[in-house]
């Protein structure tokens, strides 16, 4: 799979599945598998054994990956979804909002 349409730090909205309509920031992106981890979306319970880092062990709540096709870029200024387009300015390729032309 090629690159993703979203990157770490982007604000996105989930457009399908049980978490539809929830907005969050992309915490991590996995371009090879085409998945992203979105803040406070798709929370799972992970049973952890006691370790150096977590001496108590127990149940940890953490975000699980979602497929990147289930999220869309969110533009805070416009308050709507948008697409990212690459434009060349001053010899550099930058991502801009397709609707407003603002730099992402």
C-alpha positions in Angstrom: 0.0 0.0 0.0 1.2 3.5 -0.8 1.2 6.5 1.6 -1.8 7.5 3.6 -4.0 10.5 3.2 -3.6 11.4 6.9 -0.5 11.9 9.0 0.4 11.9 12.7 -1.1 15.0 14.4 -3.9 15.5 11.9 -7.5 16.1 13.2 -9.8 13.5 11.7 -13.4 12.4 12.0 -14.5 8.7 11.8 -16.9 8.3 8.8 -18.0 4.7 9.2 -18.3 1.9 11.7 -19.5 2.0 15.3 -17.4 5.1 16.1 -18.9 7.2 13.2 -19.0 10.9 13.9 -16.2 11.0 16.6 -13.4 13.5 16.1 -9.9 12.9 17.3 -6.2 13.5 16.6 -4.1 10.9 14.8 -1.6 9.5 17.4 0.1 7.1 15.1 -0.1 6.1 11.4 1.0 2.7 9.9 1.4 3.3 6.1 2.3 -0.4 5.4 -0.9 -1.8 6.9 -3.1 1.3 6.0 -4.1 1.8 9.6 -4.2 4.7 12.0 -4.6 5.1 15.8 -7.0 7.9 16.7 -7.1 9.5 20.1 -10.0 8.2 22.3 -11.5 6.1 19.5 -11.7 2.3 19.4 -10.7 1.8 23.0 -9.8 -1.8 24.0 -8.9 -3.5 27.3 -5.4 -5.1 27.3 -4.5 -7.5 30.0 -0.9 -6.8 31.0 1.5 -9.0 33.0 3.5 -7.3 35.7 6.7 -5.8 34.3 9.5 -3.3 35.1 7.4 -0.5 33.5 4.1 -1.6 35.1 4.9 -3.5 38.3 1.2 -3.9 39.2 0.0 -5.4 35.9 -3.7 -5.5 35.4 -6.1 -4.2 32.7 -4.9 -1.3 30.5 -7.3 0.8 28.4 -5.7 1.8 25.1 -6.6 2.8 21.5 -6.6 0.1 18.8 -5.9 0.8 15.1 -8.6 1.7 12.7 -8.4 1.3 8.9 -7.4 4.7 7.3 -10.3 4.5 4.9 -12.7 4.9 7.8 -11.4 8.3 8.7 -11.4 11.7 6.9 -9.5 14.9 7.4 -11.3 17.5 9.5 -10.8 21.2 8.9 -11.3 23.2 12.2 -11.7 26.6 10.5 -14.4 25.4 8.1 -15.9 23.0 10.5 -16.2 20.3 7.8 -14.4 17.4 6.2 -11.9 18.0 3.5 -9.2 16.4 1.4 -5.5 17.0 1.4 -3.9 18.1 -1.9 -0.2 18.4 -2.6 0.8 21.8 -4.1 4.3 23.0 -5.0 5.2 26.4 -3.5 8.7 27.9 -3.6 10.0 24.6 -4.9 8.6 22.6 -2.0 5.6 20.1 -2.0 3.2 21.0 0.8 -0.2 19.7 1.9 -3.1 22.1 1.6 -6.8 21.9 2.2 -8.6 21.3 -1.0 -11.6 23.5 0.0 -9.9 26.5 1.6 -6.3 26.3 0.3 -5.0 26.6 3.9 -1.7 24.8 4.7 -2.1 21.7 6.8 
